[in-house]
Amino acid sequence: DIPCFKNGLDHISTLSETSTLLNDGRFNLIKEQIDDHMKHFYHRILGYAYDVYPEMSSSWLVRSLPGQESHWHKHANSIFSGVLYLKCDLNGGDISFRKDLEMILPLTPPIASANLYNTRQYSIDPKKGMLLLFESNMHHKVEKNHSNEERLSIAFNYYLKGTFRDQTAFLELRILS
């Protein structure tokens, strides 16, 4: 019962009208779980200090009917983005990521064994319940839904809050809200 935009393009996925979906009380548990995973990723995996922390800045529902897809895009005004898959069937459309040319070595040596670190583009086959976190500046798209069912996911962005200090630049920056 969440209203979606009618984008006027039959082949493009639709987004919910709200950009604060997970602030709705009905989704408290989902938001808490995503927040916990993001904080674990930011502090434990990436190893950043606790005086700066990620805070969700936006969230929305993405609905892809059979034959629909998204275009290549990045998420502006955020640091990290992610997606939680609520409903996706086999052939429902991978999420693909590609590195910008400036993120690749200036020379392109031959690849002996392709992996996430040396390939320019890679795709992930989503499963129900899967949570993906990635840098917001990564180009990504959702491939065409080749199944006979709709694909539903919740997408979200995070920004950083706290006090940033850089001793060499004699800089202290506070982002509060």
Backbone as JSON Lines, residues from 0, in Angstrom:
{"i":0,"aa":"D","n":[0.81,-1.2,0.0],"ca":[0.0,0.0,0.0],"c":[0.86,1.27,0.0]}
{"i":1,"aa":"I","n":[2.06,1.16,-0.58],"ca":[2.96,2.32,-0.68],"c":[2.85,2.86,-2.09]}
{"i":2,"aa":"P","n":[2.41,4.13,-2.24],"ca":[2.27,4.68,-3.59],"c":[3.6,4.79,-4.31]}
{"i":3,"aa":"C","n":[3.61,4.44,-5.6],"ca":[4.81,4.56,-6.43],"c":[4.58,5.62,-7.49]}
{"i":4,"aa":"F","n":[5.67,6.22,-7.92],"ca":[5.59,7.16,-9.03],"c":[5.2,6.42,-10.29]}
{"i":5,"aa":"K","n":[4.48,7.06,-11.14],"ca":[4.27,6.57,-12.51],"c":[5.27,7.34,-13.35]}
{"i":6,"aa":"N","n":[6.3,6.69,-13.82],"ca":[7.37,7.41,-14.5],"c":[7.09,7.65,-15.98]}
{"i":7,"aa":"G","n":[6.04,7.07,-16.52],"ca":[5.71,7.29,-17.92],"c":[6.52,6.43,-18.89]}
{"i":8,"aa":"L","n":[7.48,5.68,-18.37],"ca":[8.3,4.83,-19.21],"c":[8.09,3.38,-18.79]}
{"i":9,"aa":"D","n":[7.48,2.61,-19.63],"ca":[7.12,1.24,-19.27],"c":[8.32,0.36,-18.95]}
{"i":10,"aa":"H","n":[9.51,0.68,-19.48],"ca":[10.67,-0.18,-19.3],"c":[11.54,0.22,-18.1]}
{"i":11,"aa":"I","n":[11.18,1.28,-17.37],"ca":[11.97,1.76,-16.24],"c":[11.26,1.44,-14.92]}
{"i":12,"aa":"S","n":[11.99,0.94,-13.94],"ca":[11.45,0.63,-12.62],"c":[10.83,1.88,-11.99]}
{"i":13,"aa":"T","n":[9.83,1.68,-11.13],"ca":[9.18,2.8,-10.45],"c":[9.67,2.9,-9.01]}
{"i":14,"aa":"L","n":[9.65,4.11,-8.47],"ca":[10.11,4.39,-7.11],"c":[8.94,4.89,-6.27]}
{"i":15,"aa":"S","n":[9.02,4.66,-4.97],"ca":[7.97,5.16,-4.09],"c":[7.99,6.68,-4.07]}
{"i":16,"aa":"E","n":[6.84,7.28,-3.78],"ca":[6.74,8.73,-3.7],"c":[7.57,9.28,-2.54]}
{"i":17,"aa":"T","n":[7.72,8.51,-1.5],"ca":[8.47,8.97,-0.33],"c":[9.95,8.64,-0.48]}
{"i":18,"aa":"S","n":[10.78,9.54,0.04],"ca":[12.23,9.27,0.09],"c":[12.66,9.03,1.53]}
{"i":19,"aa":"T","n":[11.66,8.82,2.4],"ca":[11.92,8.51,3.81],"c":[11.12,7.29,4.23]}
{"i":20,"aa":"L","n":[11.05,6.3,3.38],"ca":[10.22,5.11,3.59],"c":[10.49,4.46,4.95]}
{"i":21,"aa":"L","n":[11.76,4.28,5.3],"ca":[12.09,3.54,6.52],"c":[11.9,4.35,7.8]}
{"i":22,"aa":"N","n":[11.5,5.61,7.66],"ca":[11.12,6.4,8.85],"c":[9.68,6.13,9.26]}
{"i":23,"aa":"D","n":[8.93,5.45,8.42],"ca":[7.57,5.03,8.73],"c":[7.65,3.97,9.82]}
{"i":24,"aa":"G","n":[6.93,4.12,10.89],"ca":[6.97,3.21,12.04],"c":[6.77,1.75,11.69]}
{"i":25,"aa":"R","n":[6.08,1.46,10.59],"ca":[5.85,0.07,10.18],"c":[7.16,-0.63,9.83]}
{"i":26,"aa":"F","n":[8.21,0.14,9.56],"ca":[9.47,-0.43,9.1],"c":[10.6,-0.29,10.12]}
{"i":27,"aa":"N","n":[10.24,-0.03,11.39],"ca":[11.26,0.17,12.43],"c":[12.27,-0.97,12.51]}
{"i":28,"aa":"L","n":[11.79,-2.19,12.52],"ca":[12.68,-3.35,12.66],"c":[13.63,-3.45,11.47]}
{"i":29,"aa":"I","n":[13.12,-3.26,10.27],"ca":[13.97,-3.32,9.07],"c":[15.02,-2.23,9.13]}
{"i":30,"aa":"K","n":[14.61,-1.01,9.5],"ca":[15.56,0.1,9.58],"c":[16.64,-0.17,10.62]}
{"i":31,"aa":"E","n":[16.26,-0.68,11.78],"ca":[17.24,-1.01,12.83],"c":[18.24,-2.05,12.35]}
{"i":32,"aa":"Q","n":[17.76,-3.07,11.64],"ca":[18.66,-4.11,11.15],"c":[19.62,-3.56,10.09]}
{"i":33,"aa":"I","n":[19.12,-2.74,9.18],"ca":[19.99,-2.13,8.17],"c":[21.01,-1.22,8.86]}
{"i":34,"aa":"D","n":[20.55,-0.4,9.81],"ca":[21.47,0.48,10.55],"c":[22.57,-0.33,11.23]}
{"i":35,"aa":"D","n":[22.2,-1.44,11.85],"ca":[23.2,-2.28,12.53],"c":[24.24,-2.81,11.55]}
{"i":36,"aa":"H","n":[23.78,-3.27,10.39],"ca":[24.71,-3.78,9.37],"c":[25.61,-2.66,8.85]}
{"i":37,"aa":"M","n":[25.04,-1.47,8.63],"ca":[25.84,-0.36,8.14],"c":[26.89,0.06,9.17]}
{"i":38,"aa":"K","n":[26.51,0.13,10.44],"ca":[27.48,0.5,11.49],"c":[28.57,-0.55,11.61]}
{"i":39,"aa":"H","n":[28.2,-1.81,11.51],"ca":[29.2,-2.88,11.55],"c":[30.16,-2.74,10.37]}
{"i":40,"aa":"F","n":[29.63,-2.53,9.19],"ca":[30.45,-2.35,7.99],"c":[31.39,-1.15,8.15]}
{"i":41,"aa":"Y","n":[30.86,-0.04,8.59],"ca":[31.63,1.2,8.68],"c":[32.72,1.12,9.76]}
{"i":42,"aa":"H","n":[32.34,0.65,10.95],"ca":[33.29,0.64,12.06],"c":[34.16,-0.61,12.11]}
{"i":43,"aa":"R","n":[33.58,-1.78,11.9],"ca":[34.31,-3.04,12.06],"c":[35.04,-3.48,10.8]}
{"i":44,"aa":"I","n":[34.39,-3.35,9.65],"ca":[35.01,-3.8,8.4],"c":[35.95,-2.72,7.85]}
{"i":45,"aa":"L","n":[35.43,-1.49,7.71],"ca":[36.26,-0.41,7.17],"c":[37.21,0.16,8.23]}
{"i":46,"aa":"G","n":[36.88,-0.02,9.51],"ca":[37.78,0.37,10.58],"c":[37.78,1.84,10.95]}
{"i":47,"aa":"Y","n":[36.69,2.55,10.7],"ca":[36.63,3.97,11.04],"c":[36.25,4.17,12.51]}
{"i":48,"aa":"A","n":[36.72,5.27,13.08],"ca":[36.49,5.6,14.49],"c":[35.02,5.9,14.76]}
{"i":49,"aa":"Y","n":[34.66,5.86,16.04],"ca":[33.26,6.02,16.44],"c":[32.81,7.46,16.59]}
{"i":50,"aa":"D","n":[33.73,8.45,16.5],"ca":[33.28,9.84,16.63],"c":[32.66,10.37,15.33]}
{"i":51,"aa":"V","n":[32.75,9.6,14.25],"ca":[32.02,9.85,13.01],"c":[31.24,8.57,12.72]}
{"i":52,"aa":"Y","n":[29.98,8.7,12.35],"ca":[29.15,7.52,12.16],"c":[28.16,7.71,11.01]}
{"i":53,"aa":"P","n":[27.75,6.62,10.38],"ca":[26.79,6.72,9.27],"c":[25.37,6.89,9.79]}
{"i":54,"aa":"E","n":[24.61,7.74,9.12],"ca":[23.2,7.92,9.44],"c":[22.39,7.89,8.15]}
{"i":55,"aa":"M","n":[21.29,7.14,8.16],"ca":[20.46,7.03,6.97],"c":[19.88,8.39,6.62]}
{"i":56,"aa":"S","n":[20.0,8.77,5.35],"ca":[19.5,10.06,4.9],"c":[18.27,9.94,3.99]}
{"i":57,"aa":"S","n":[18.11,8.79,3.37],"ca":[16.94,8.59,2.51],"c":[16.72,7.1,2.29]}
{"i":58,"aa":"S","n":[15.48,6.76,1.97],"ca":[15.12,5.36,1.67],"c":[13.84,5.36,0.85]}
{"i":59,"aa":"W","n":[13.73,4.39,-0.06],"ca":[12.58,4.34,-0.94],"c":[12.39,2.92,-1.44]}
{"i":60,"aa":"L","n":[11.18,2.63,-1.89],"ca":[10.83,1.34,-2.46],"c":[11.08,1.38,-3.96]}
{"i":61,"aa":"V","n":[11.64,0.29,-4.5],"ca":[11.86,0.16,-5.94],"c":[11.04,-1.03,-6.42]}
{"i":62,"aa":"R","n":[10.21,-0.81,-7.4],"ca":[9.36,-1.86,-7.96],"c":[9.69,-2.03,-9.44]}
{"i":63,"aa":"S","n":[10.05,-3.26,-9.82],"ca":[10.37,-3.57,-11.22],"c":[9.44,-4.67,-11.71]}
{"i":64,"aa":"L","n":[8.6,-4.33,-12.63],"ca":[7.71,-5.31,-13.25],"c":[8.49,-6.08,-14.32]}
{"i":65,"aa":"P","n":[7.95,-7.2,-14.8],"ca":[8.63,-7.91,-15.89],"c":[8.95,-6.96,-17.05]}
{"i":66,"aa":"G","n":[10.18,-7.03,-17.54],"ca":[10.61,-6.19,-18.64],"c":[11.21,-4.85,-18.22]}
{"i":67,"aa":"Q","n":[11.11,-4.5,-16.94],"ca":[11.63,-3.21,-16.48],"c":[13.06,-3.33,-15.97]}
{"i":68,"aa":"E","n":[13.77,-2.21,-15.99],"ca":[15.15,-2.13,-15.54],"c":[15.43,-0.69,-15.09]}
{"i":69,"aa":"S","n":[16.64,-0.43,-14.62],"ca":[17.04,0.95,-14.33],"c":[18.2,1.32,-15.25]}
{"i":70,"aa":"H","n":[18.54,2.58,-15.28],"ca":[19.67,3.05,-16.08],"c":[20.92,3.11,-15.18]}
{"i":71,"aa":"W","n":[22.09,3.3,-15.78],"ca":[23.31,3.48,-15.01],"c":[23.21,4.78,-14.23]}
{"i":72,"aa":"H","n":[23.54,4.75,-12.95],"ca":[23.47,5.95,-12.13],"c":[24.35,5.82,-10.89]}
{"i":73,"aa":"K","n":[24.56,6.95,-10.22],"ca":[25.21,7.03,-8.92],"c":[24.24,7.74,-7.99]}
{"i":74,"aa":"H","n":[24.52,7.71,-6.7],"ca":[23.67,8.41,-5.74],"c":[24.41,9.64,-5.23]}
{"i":75,"aa":"A","n":[23.9,10.81,-5.56],"ca":[24.51,12.07,-5.13],"c":[24.17,12.37,-3.67]}
{"i":76,"aa":"N","n":[24.96,13.21,-3.06],"ca":[24.73,13.7,-1.7],"c":[24.63,12.58,-0.66]}
{"i":77,"aa":"S","n":[25.41,11.53,-0.86],"ca":[25.49,10.47,0.14],"c":[26.87,9.82,0.02]}
{"i":78,"aa":"I","n":[27.24,9.07,1.04],"ca":[28.54,8.42,1.09],"c":[28.41,6.93,0.79]}
{"i":79,"aa":"F","n":[27.42,6.3,1.42],"ca":[27.16,4.88,1.2],"c":[25.72,4.7,0.77]}
{"i":80,"aa":"S","n":[25.49,3.67,-0.02],"ca":[24.15,3.31,-0.47],"c":[23.97,1.81,-0.28]}
{"i":81,"aa":"G","n":[22.74,1.38,-0.42],"ca":[22.5,-0.04,-0.29],"c":[21.12,-0.41,-0.79]}
{"i":82,"aa":"V","n":[20.89,-1.72,-0.8],"ca":[19.6,-2.23,-1.24],"c":[19.3,-3.51,-0.46]}
{"i":83,"aa":"L","n":[18.05,-3.64,-0.04],"ca":[17.55,-4.84,0.62],"c":[16.5,-5.44,-0.3]}
{"i":84,"aa":"Y","n":[16.7,-6.7,-0.69],"ca":[15.78,-7.36,-1.62],"c":[14.65,-8.02,-0.86]}
{"i":85,"aa":"L","n":[13.42,-7.58,-1.15],"ca":[12.23,-8.11,-0.49],"c":[11.6,-9.23,-1.3]}
{"i":86,"aa":"K","n":[11.63,-9.09,-2.62],"ca":[11.02,-10.08,-3.5],"c":[11.8,-10.09,-4.81]}
{"i":87,"aa":"C","n":[12.37,-11.23,-5.13],"ca":[13.08,-11.34,-6.42],"c":[13.12,-12.8,-6.82]}
{"i":88,"aa":"D","n":[12.77,-13.04,-8.04],"ca":[12.74,-14.39,-8.58],"c":[13.94,-14.62,-9.48]}
{"i":89,"aa":"L","n":[14.15,-15.86,-9.82],"ca":[15.19,-16.22,-10.79],"c":[14.97,-15.4,-12.06]}
{"i":90,"aa":"N","n":[16.02,-14.83,-12.59],"ca":[15.98,-13.98,-13.79],"c":[15.25,-12.66,-13.54]}
{"i":91,"aa":"G","n":[15.16,-12.25,-12.27],"ca":[14.49,-11.0,-11.91],"c":[15.33,-9.77,-12.15]}
{"i":92,"aa":"G","n":[16.59,-9.95,-12.55],"ca":[17.46,-8.82,-12.86],"c":[18.6,-8.67,-11.87]}
{"i":93,"aa":"D","n":[19.82,-8.88,-12.33],"ca":[21.01,-8.67,-11.5],"c":[21.19,-7.18,-11.22]}
{"i":94,"aa":"I","n":[21.96,-6.87,-10.2],"ca":[22.45,-5.51,-10.01],"c":[23.89,-5.52,-10.52]}
{"i":95,"aa":"S","n":[24.21,-4.58,-11.39],"ca":[25.54,-4.52,-12.0],"c":[26.25,-3.26,-11.54]}
{"i":96,"aa":"F","n":[27.54,-3.4,-11.34],"ca":[28.39,-2.28,-10.93],"c":[29.49,-2.13,-11.96]}
{"i":97,"aa":"R","n":[29.92,-0.89,-12.19],"ca":[31.05,-0.67,-13.08],"c":[31.93,0.43,-12.5]}
{"i":98,"aa":"K","n":[33.2,0.26,-12.71],"ca":[34.18,1.24,-12.24],"c":[34.32,2.33,-13.28]}
{"i":99,"aa":"D","n":[34.4,3.57,-12.82],"ca":[34.7,4.67,-13.73],"c":[36.11,4.49,-14.26]}
{"i":100,"aa":"L","n":[36.36,5.04,-15.42],"ca":[37.69,4.92,-16.01],"c":[38.78,5.46,-15.09]}
{"i":101,"aa":"E","n":[38.48,6.54,-14.35],"ca":[39.51,7.11,-13.48],"c":[39.81,6.22,-12.27]}
{"i":102,"aa":"M","n":[38.98,5.23,-12.02],"ca":[39.21,4.32,-10.9],"c":[40.06,3.12,-11.32]}
{"i":103,"aa":"I","n":[40.36,3.02,-12.6],"ca":[41.12,1.9,-13.14],"c":[42.54,2.37,-13.41]}
{"i":104,"aa":"L","n":[43.48,1.47,-13.4],"ca":[44.87,1.81,-13.7],"c":[44.96,2.57,-15.01]}
{"i":105,"aa":"P","n":[45.92,3.51,-15.13],"ca":[46.06,4.24,-16.39],"c":[46.42,3.32,-17.57]}
{"i":106,"aa":"L","n":[47.03,2.19,-17.28],"ca":[47.3,1.18,-18.29],"c":[46.45,-0.03,-17.96]}
{"i":107,"aa":"T","n":[46.09,-0.79,-18.96],"ca":[45.26,-1.97,-18.72],"c":[46.08,-3.22,-18.98]}
{"i":108,"aa":"P","n":[46.7,-3.77,-17.92],"ca":[47.47,-4.99,-18.12],"c":[46.54,-6.18,-18.37]}
{"i":109,"aa":"P","n":[47.06,-7.23,-19.02],"ca":[46.23,-8.42,-19.26],"c":[45.82,-9.05,-17.92]}
{"i":110,"aa":"I","n":[44.6,-9.55,-17.86],"ca":[44.07,-10.16,-16.64],"c":[44.21,-11.67,-16.75]}
{"i":111,"aa":"A","n":[44.91,-12.25,-15.79],"ca":[45.09,-13.71,-15.76],"c":[43.9,-14.38,-15.1]}
{"i":112,"aa":"S","n":[43.36,-13.72,-14.06],"ca":[42.24,-14.28,-13.32],"c":[41.32,-13.13,-12.89]}
{"i":113,"aa":"A","n":[40.15,-13.05,-13.49],"ca":[39.22,-11.96,-13.2],"c":[38.67,-12.07,-11.78]}
{"i":114,"aa":"N","n":[38.56,-10.93,-11.11],"ca":[37.97,-10.86,-9.77],"c":[37.39,-9.46,-9.56]}
{"i":115,"aa":"L","n":[36.83,-9.2,-8.38],"ca":[36.19,-7.91,-8.11],"c":[37.17,-6.75,-8.15]}
{"i":116,"aa":"Y","n":[38.45,-7.01,-7.98],"ca":[39.43,-5.94,-7.89],"c":[39.99,-5.52,-9.25]}
{"i":117,"aa":"N","n":[39.96,-6.4,-10.23],"ca":[40.59,-6.07,-11.5],"c":[39.63,-5.99,-12.68]}
{"i":118,"aa":"T","n":[38.37,-6.26,-12.47],"ca":[37.41,-6.2,-13.56],"c":[36.72,-4.84,-13.59]}
{"i":119,"aa":"R","n":[36.33,-4.41,-14.75],"ca":[35.69,-3.1,-14.88],"c":[34.21,-3.17,-14.52]}
{"i":120,"aa":"Q","n":[33.57,-4.32,-14.72],"ca":[32.15,-4.43,-14.44],"c":[31.87,-5.82,-13.86]}
{"i":121,"aa":"Y","n":[30.96,-5.87,-12.89],"ca":[30.55,-7.15,-12.34],"c":[29.09,-7.07,-11.91]}
{"i":122,"aa":"S","n":[28.46,-8.22,-11.8],"ca":[27.04,-8.3,-11.48],"c":[26.82,-9.24,-10.31]}
{"i":123,"aa":"I","n":[25.75,-8.98,-9.58],"ca":[25.35,-9.81,-8.45],"c":[23.91,-10.25,-8.69]}
{"i":124,"aa":"D","n":[23.67,-11.54,-8.55],"ca":[22.33,-12.11,-8.68],"c":[21.64,-12.01,-7.32]}
{"i":125,"aa":"P","n":[20.67,-11.1,-7.16],"ca":[20.07,-10.9,-5.84],"c":[19.18,-12.07,-5.41]}
{"i":126,"aa":"K","n":[19.12,-12.24,-4.11],"ca":[18.24,-13.24,-3.5],"c":[17.37,-12.54,-2.46]}
{"i":127,"aa":"K","n":[16.21,-13.07,-2.21],"ca":[15.31,-12.51,-1.2],"c":[16.03,-12.44,0.14]}
{"i":128,"aa":"G","n":[15.97,-11.27,0.78],"ca":[16.61,-11.07,2.06],"c":[18.05,-10.58,1.97]}
{"i":129,"aa":"M","n":[18.63,-10.56,0.76],"ca":[20.01,-10.1,0.59],"c":[20.1,-8.6,0.84]}
{"i":130,"aa":"L","n":[21.15,-8.2,1.54],"ca":[21.43,-6.79,1.79],"c":[22.78,-6.46,1.17]}
{"i":131,"aa":"L","n":[22.82,-5.48,0.29],"ca":[24.06,-5.03,-0.34],"c":[24.38,-3.61,0.11]}
{"i":132,"aa":"L","n":[25.63,-3.36,0.46],"ca":[26.11,-2.04,0.82],"c":[27.25,-1.69,-0.13]}
{"i":133,"aa":"F","n":[27.29,-0.45,-0.58],"ca":[28.33,-0.02,-1.51],"c":[28.53,1.48,-1.43]}
{"i":134,"aa":"E","n":[29.65,1.96,-1.95],"ca":[29.91,3.39,-1.98],"c":[28.94,4.05,-2.96]}
{"i":135,"aa":"S","n":[28.4,5.19,-2.56],"ca":[27.39,5.87,-3.38],"c":[27.91,6.33,-4.72]}
{"i":136,"aa":"N","n":[29.22,6.51,-4.85],"ca":[29.77,6.98,-6.12],"c":[30.03,5.86,-7.12]}
{"i":137,"aa":"M","n":[29.65,4.65,-6.79],"ca":[29.77,3.52,-7.72],"c":[28.64,3.58,-8.75]}
{"i":138,"aa":"H","n":[28.99,3.56,-10.02],"ca":[27.97,3.44,-11.06],"c":[27.32,2.07,-10.92]}
{"i":139,"aa":"H","n":[25.99,2.05,-10.98],"ca":[25.28,0.77,-10.9],"c":[23.96,0.88,-11.65]}
{"i":140,"aa":"K","n":[23.41,-0.27,-11.95],"ca":[22.09,-0.35,-12.58],"c":[21.47,-1.69,-12.24]}
{"i":141,"aa":"V","n":[20.15,-1.75,-12.36],"ca":[19.43,-3.0,-12.21],"c":[19.1,-3.49,-13.61]}
{"i":142,"aa":"E","n":[19.54,-4.71,-13.9],"ca":[19.32,-5.29,-15.23],"c":[17.84,-5.62,-15.4]}
{"i":143,"aa":"K","n":[17.47,-5.88,-16.63],"ca":[16.07,-6.14,-16.98],"c":[15.51,-7.33,-16.21]}
{"i":144,"aa":"N","n":[14.29,-7.17,-15.73],"ca":[13.57,-8.24,-15.05],"c":[13.02,-9.19,-16.12]}
{"i":145,"aa":"H","n":[13.65,-10.36,-16.26],"ca":[13.22,-11.35,-17.25],"c":[12.29,-12.4,-16.65]}
{"i":146,"aa":"S","n":[11.88,-12.2,-15.4],"ca":[10.96,-13.15,-14.78],"c":[9.52,-12.74,-15.09]}
{"i":147,"aa":"N","n":[8.58,-13.51,-14.61],"ca":[7.16,-13.18,-14.77],"c":[6.59,-12.51,-13.54]}
{"i":148,"aa":"E","n":[7.43,-12.19,-12.57],"ca":[6.98,-11.61,-11.3],"c":[7.63,-10.24,-11.08]}
{"i":149,"aa":"E","n":[7.01,-9.41,-10.25],"ca":[7.62,-8.13,-9.9],"c":[8.8,-8.36,-8.96]}
{"i":150,"aa":"R","n":[9.76,-7.46,-9.02],"ca":[10.88,-7.46,-8.09],"c":[10.69,-6.26,-7.18]}
{"i":151,"aa":"L","n":[10.81,-6.47,-5.87],"ca":[10.66,-5.39,-4.89],"c":[11.92,-5.29,-4.05]}
{"i":152,"aa":"S","n":[12.37,-4.07,-3.86],"ca":[13.54,-3.85,-3.0],"c":[13.41,-2.5,-2.33]}
{"i":153,"aa":"I","n":[14.15,-2.34,-1.25],"ca":[14.24,-1.05,-0.57],"c":[15.66,-0.55,-0.78]}
{"i":154,"aa":"A","n":[15.79,0.63,-1.35],"ca":[17.09,1.26,-1.55],"c":[17.25,2.36,-0.51]}
{"i":155,"aa":"F","n":[18.5,2.69,-0.18],"ca":[18.74,3.7,0.86],"c":[20.12,4.31,0.7]}
{"i":156,"aa":"N","n":[20.27,5.48,1.3],"ca":[21.54,6.21,1.31],"c":[21.91,6.58,2.74]}
{"i":157,"aa":"Y","n":[23.21,6.7,2.97],"ca":[23.74,7.13,4.26],"c":[24.71,8.29,4.05]}
{"i":158,"aa":"Y","n":[24.68,9.2,5.0],"ca":[25.68,10.25,5.07],"c":[26.42,10.08,6.39]}
{"i":159,"aa":"L","n":[27.48,10.82,6.59],"ca":[28.25,10.71,7.83],"c":[27.95,11.87,8.75]}
{"i":160,"aa":"K","n":[27.88,11.59,10.05],"ca":[27.69,12.62,11.08],"c":[28.82,12.51,12.08]}
{"i":161,"aa":"G","n":[29.12,13.62,12.72],"ca":[30.15,13.62,13.75],"c":[31.19,14.68,13.5]}
{"i":162,"aa":"T","n":[32.31,14.53,14.17],"ca":[33.4,15.5,14.07],"c":[34.55,14.91,13.27]}
{"i":163,"aa":"F","n":[34.89,15.57,12.18],"ca":[35.99,15.17,11.33],"c":[37.2,16.02,11.7]}
{"i":164,"aa":"R","n":[38.34,15.38,11.94],"ca":[39.56,16.1,12.28],"c":[40.68,15.68,11.33]}
{"i":165,"aa":"D","n":[41.44,16.67,10.89],"ca":[42.62,16.4,10.07],"c":[43.75,17.26,10.62]}
{"i":166,"aa":"Q","n":[44.67,16.62,11.31],"ca":[45.77,17.35,11.95],"c":[46.64,18.07,10.94]}
{"i":167,"aa":"T","n":[46.87,17.48,9.78],"ca":[47.77,18.1,8.8],"c":[47.14,19.3,8.12]}
{"i":168,"aa":"A","n":[45.81,19.36,8.04],"ca":[45.14,20.49,7.4],"c":[44.64,21.49,8.44]}
{"i":169,"aa":"F","n":[44.9,21.21,9.73],"ca":[44.41,22.08,10.8],"c":[42.92,22.35,10.64]}
{"i":170,"aa":"L","n":[42.18,21.26,10.44],"ca":[40.77,21.36,10.14],"c":[39.96,20.52,11.11]}
{"i":171,"aa":"E","n":[38.85,21.09,11.57],"ca":[37.87,20.33,12.33],"c":[36.51,20.7,11.76]}
{"i":172,"aa":"L","n":[35.77,19.7,11.35],"ca":[34.45,19.9,10.73],"c":[33.45,19.08,11.5]}
{"i":173,"aa":"R","n":[32.31,19.71,11.86],"ca":[31.25,18.98,12.57],"c":[30.01,18.96,11.71]}
{"i":174,"aa":"I","n":[29.51,17.77,11.46],"ca":[28.25,17.59,10.75],"c":[27.27,17.04,11.77]}
{"i":175,"aa":"L","n":[26.26,17.84,12.09],"ca":[25.36,17.49,13.18],"c":[24.02,16.94,12.72]}
{"i":176,"aa":"S","n":[23.44,17.49,11.66],"ca":[22.14,16.99,11.24],"c":[21.94,17.13,9.78]}
